[in-house]
Amino acid sequence: MIVFDMDGVLVDSRETILLAYRRAGVVAPDNILEQEATGWLEAMVGGVAPAQAIRDQKNREYVNLLRNSDTALLPPFATATQLYHEGHVVGLMTGAPKGSAQALREYCAEQRWGWPFARAVEGRSTERKMQWLAQVGGHGVYVDDQDRLVNVPEGWRFLKYDQQDAQTLYEEITACVCV
């Protein structure tokens, strides 16, 4: 199984996330994709409850923006599609809010692109993603653009997406799968 993160890997969503936060009333850090588990929003707004209300609004805005705007797909989407067509089981796992994968799937359908993902898991912190991989068991490759907090379980390999083109990423993934 090959599992791809969504934000920053399949979708160039940084600007979308920043706009969603602005619409929810706050200015998020420019490096928002690197802010998981830092507590930046709680520190900014003075607590968990107000932060959760803002995050809930941001999540609604984010899903709507994915659904209603041009979404820039990154090279790993083409890699996922190629792997799928070769018979690999390909999954999507994201910290993005519930509804994000469906919004992306609808966008791909409108563009007449295929959907290579056998399974999509949303709203998971990196820690919970690693727990899910352990529950799935077996072996595979997990692809993410952030290595902070990543601790893949035994049998899994981590591959960092660092702006490789689709073919280079494909070669890196298949080298991991065949080992």
N, C-alpha and C positions, 0 to 999 in steps of 0.2 A: 504494500500500500504506500502511496505517496500522498502526503497531506501538505497542502499549501495554506499559509496564512493569507488573509485577504488584504487588509490595509497596508499599503507600501510594498506589497508583493504582487498581488493580482490586479489591484486597482491603485492608481495614483490618487489617493483620497485625502492627502494632507490639507489641501485648500478647502475641500468639502467639509472636513472636520472643523477647521478653523471658522468657516462661515456658519456652520451649525451652532458652534459655541457663541459666536457673535449674535446670532438670532435668539439665543437663549439668554443673552444679556451679559456675557463676559468675554474678555479677550484672553484667549488661551495662548500659552507659550508657542513660539514659532516651531519649536521642536516637539510638537504635541505627540508624535508617534513614539517618542522616547520617554513619555511621562507616566507610563503604567506604574502603579503602586508607589508613586512619589508623594501623594497627598497634596499636590499643588492646588487643586480646586478647593479643598477643605480649608487650607491655609488662606487662600484668597478671600473666601466668603465667610469664614469664621465658624465652621462646623460641618458635621456630617449631614444634618437634615437639610440645610439650605443647599449644600453641594448636591445632594441627591435630587432635589427638585430641579436644579439647573441641569444636571446630567440627564434626567428624564426628558426635559424639554429638548436638550441637545440631541438625544437619541431619536426623538420624533422628527426633528428637523433633518437629521442626517439621512434617515430612511427616505424621507420625502425628496431630499436633494438627489440621492442615488436614483430614485425612480423617475425624477422629472428633469434631469439635466444630462448633458453629455458626460459620460463616464470614461475617463482615460484608462484603458486597459494597458497593463505593463507586459513585457515579454514573457513572464512566467505563465500568463494565461495561454499563450500559444504553446508553451512547453507542456502544460497540463493537457491541452487538447491533443497534442501529438501522443503523449503517453496513453491517454484514454483510447485513442484509435488503435494503438498497438496492443490493447488488451490489459493494461495495468489498471488496478483499482485506484482511483484518484479521489481525494477528499478535500474539502475546504473546511478550515477551522479558524474562527475569528473571535476577537474580542469585541467586534462591532455588535451593535444592538440587534436584538431579535427583529427579523424582518429585512435585514440588510442583504442576506443571501438571496432571498426571494426577489427583492428589488433588483439586484444584479442579474438574476436569472431572467426577469421580465425585460430588462434592458437588452440583454443578449438576444432574447427572442425577437424583440422589435428590430434589432439590427440583423436578424437572420443568421446569428452565430449559434453554434452548438453550445451545449452545456455539458462539460466533461466530468462533472463531479457526481459521484455515486452517492455521496453523503455530504451534508453541510451542517456544521455545528456552530452555533452563534453564542455571543454573550459570555465568552469564557476568558477568564484571566489566563495568563501564560501558565501559572501554576496548575490551574484546572485543565488546561490543554494537555499538560504533561501527564496528569492523572488519567485523562481520557485515553491517551496513547497507551498507558500501562494497562488499562482495562481492555482495550482492543487486543493487546498482547501481540505475539508474533514479532514481526520485524517490518521495518519500513524506513522511509525518509521523511523528515519533517523540514519544510522550507519556510524560513521567516527572514525578514530584513533586520530584526532585532535579536541579538544574542543574549541580552540582559535577561535574566530570570529563566532562560531555557536550560532544562536539565532533562534531556530525553531519557526514557527508560531503557533498560537493557534490551538489545535487539534492534533498537532504533538508531538512526543516524541523523544528525542535524546538519543541514546545509544552509549557509547564509546566502540570501539573495543580496548581492552587492552590485546591482546594475548590470549583471551579465546579460548578453543577448540571449535569445531563446535557444539557439543551438548550443551555445556553451553551457547553459544551465541544464539542458537536456543531457549532454554528455556527462556532466558532473553527477546528475541524478542517476543515470543508468550505470555509471561506474560504482556508485554506492549500492544500487539494487543487486548488481551481479556479484558483489563480493561476498 
